[in-house]
Structures are given as structure tokens and as C-alpha cells.
């Protein structure tokens, strides 16, 4: 059995994921507030019943923005080995992916606006089955990882 991959994502990934989680939850919290207001205004229910959708959406937002980023970061690992890229991620269900260099067609880096703000980038490498990602690496590390995967892929092609 193979050992767990050794490399971790940049710690700034947690902050980026917290911010993204907060932004993703804004419409959900607004819907919960609207539903709570509608129940309080038009429903013939006690105020405690109207508070349920508000509290529920706030609880989900809290988990999504504060708890899950930490868990995601702890689980996300990668390693570039001699003949493959080893990826491991997931919170409840842990996914382990081994991608042989012989299957990699090309590799690139991507960086969205929030990633650039935090100095992060994602390495994406493609196989016939689709893309695989190593997210939230510091931009210099992402460039190194991209170049290393590309070089090892070229070595395999030359054999």
C-alpha cells in the first residue's frame, strides 16, 4: 500500500476558501432571511418558528465558510512521484487519484481574480479522461509543479 502524499496546499488556501464560502452563502442567507421575514409577517406562527430558517441558513453558512475550508485543507495532499502524480482530497469521502505521466497530455496553470489577490494558482493537467487539478498553490510553487510535470511527461514520451 502506498503512503499518503506528502505535499500540502498553501495555507492561504484556507483564507481563500473561507472568503469563497462566505460569498457563495450570501444568496442562501438572504433566502433564509426572506423566508423568516415572510413567516413572521404573513404566517400565523410564533416568532420562534420564523427564526428557524434564519438560524438554519446561518448555521449552514458558518459550516461552509469556517469549518469546511479547514477540513478541506487538512485532507488535500499531492505528490509528484517518479512515474505518477498522486492526489488525495475530500472531507467525508476521501478520493485518491494516481495519474501516470504516460497518460498526461498537457499541463497548465490557472489563476482567477481571488487567487491572484492571494498569490495562488491552480495546476491543471489533462489526460484523455479529463482534467485533474492541484489547487491553491503559491504562484511560484505552481510554476515549479507545472514545469516538473511537463518535464517528466516529456521524459516518458522520449522513452
RALINHU-V359542 format. One record per pair of residues at least 4 apart in sequence whose ideal C-beta (glycine too) atoms are under 7 Angstrom apart, sorted by the first residue. I is the first residue (numbers start at 1). J is the second residue. D is the distance in Angstrom with one decimal. If there is no record, write none. Layout:
# RALINHU-V359542
i: [I/I]
j: [J/J]
d: [D/D]
This chain:
# RALINHU-V359542
i: [4/4/5/5/5/5/5/5/6/6/7/7/7/8/9/9/9/9/9/9/10/10/10/10/12/12/12/12/13/13/13/13/13/14/14/14/14/15/15/16/16/16/16/16/16/17/17/17/18/18/18/18/19/19/20/20/21/21/21/21/21/22/24/25/25/25/25/25/26/27/28/28/28/28/29/29/29/29/30/31/31/32/32/32/32/32/33/33/34/35/35/36/36/36/36/36/37/38/39/39/39/39/40/40/43/45/45/47/51/52/53/54/55/56/57/58/59/60/61/62/63/63/64/67/68/68/69/70/71/71/72/72/75/75/75/75/75/76/77/78/78/78/78/79/80/80/80/80/81/83/83/84/84/84/84/85/85/85/86/87/87/87/88/88/89/90/90/97/99/99/99/99/101/101/101/102/103/103/104/104/104/104/104/105/105/106/107/107/107/107/107/107/108/108/109/109/109/109/109/109/110/110/110/111/111/111/111/111/112/113/114/115/115/119/119/120/120/120/120/121/121/121/122/122/122/122/122/123/123/123/123/123/123/124/124/125/125/126/134/137/137/137/138/139/140/141/142/143/144/145/146/147/148/149/150/151/152/153/154/155]
j: [77/88/77/78/79/86/87/88/77/79/77/78/79/77/13/73/76/135/136/137/120/136/137/138/16/118/119/120/17/73/120/135/136/18/69/70/73/19/118/20/114/115/118/120/136/21/69/72/22/65/66/69/23/114/24/114/25/64/65/68/69/65/64/29/60/61/64/65/30/31/32/57/60/61/33/57/58/61/34/35/57/36/53/54/56/57/37/54/38/39/53/40/50/51/53/54/41/42/43/45/49/50/47/50/50/49/50/51/55/56/57/58/59/60/61/62/63/64/65/66/67/68/68/71/72/91/73/74/75/91/76/91/88/89/90/91/94/89/88/85/86/87/134/86/85/145/148/149/86/100/101/98/99/100/101/99/125/149/98/97/132/134/94/96/95/94/95/132/103/104/127/132/152/153/156/156/127/128/125/126/127/149/153/126/127/126/123/124/125/146/149/150/124/146/121/122/123/142/143/146/121/122/124/115/116/120/121/139/116/117/118/120/121/138/139/136/137/138/139/137/139/142/133/134/135/136/142/133/134/137/142/145/146/131/133/132/149/131/145/141/142/145/142/143/144/145/146/147/148/149/150/151/152/153/154/155/156/157/158/159]
d: [6.2/6.4/4.0/5.2/3.7/4.6/7.0/5.3/7.0/5.2/6.3/5.1/5.4/6.0/4.5/6.1/5.0/6.6/4.6/6.4/5.9/5.6/5.7/4.8/6.2/4.8/7.0/6.0/5.9/5.5/6.8/7.0/3.4/6.3/4.8/6.0/4.9/6.5/6.7/6.2/5.9/6.8/5.1/6.4/6.3/5.9/3.6/6.2/6.4/5.4/6.4/4.9/6.4/6.7/6.1/6.7/6.3/4.4/3.8/6.5/6.2/4.3/6.8/5.6/7.0/3.8/5.4/6.1/6.3/6.3/6.5/5.4/6.6/6.6/6.3/5.0/6.5/5.3/6.3/6.2/6.9/6.2/4.6/5.2/6.5/2.9/6.2/5.8/6.3/6.3/4.2/6.2/4.8/6.3/4.9/4.0/5.8/5.6/4.2/5.6/6.1/4.1/6.3/3.7/7.0/3.9/6.2/6.5/5.6/6.0/6.2/6.3/6.2/6.5/6.2/6.3/6.6/6.1/5.8/5.6/4.7/6.2/5.6/6.5/5.8/6.4/6.3/6.5/6.4/4.7/6.0/6.0/6.9/5.7/5.7/6.2/6.4/4.6/4.7/6.9/6.6/5.2/4.9/4.6/5.6/6.8/5.7/6.4/5.9/6.1/5.9/5.1/5.9/4.9/6.4/4.6/6.9/6.5/5.6/4.4/6.5/6.9/6.5/5.0/5.7/4.3/4.8/6.5/6.2/6.5/6.3/5.6/5.1/5.1/4.6/5.2/4.4/7.0/5.1/7.0/5.9/6.6/4.8/5.0/6.2/5.5/6.7/7.0/4.1/5.3/4.8/5.2/5.5/6.8/4.8/6.7/5.5/4.9/6.5/5.1/6.6/4.9/5.9/4.5/5.1/6.8/4.2/6.8/7.0/6.5/6.7/4.3/6.0/5.9/5.5/5.0/6.5/6.3/6.7/6.0/4.8/3.8/5.5/6.8/4.5/6.9/7.0/7.0/4.5/6.4/5.2/4.9/5.3/5.2/5.3/5.5/5.7/5.2/6.4/4.5/4.1/6.3/6.8/6.6/6.5/6.2/6.2/6.3/6.1/6.3/6.2/6.1/6.3/6.1/6.4/6.5/6.7/6.6/6.4/7.0]
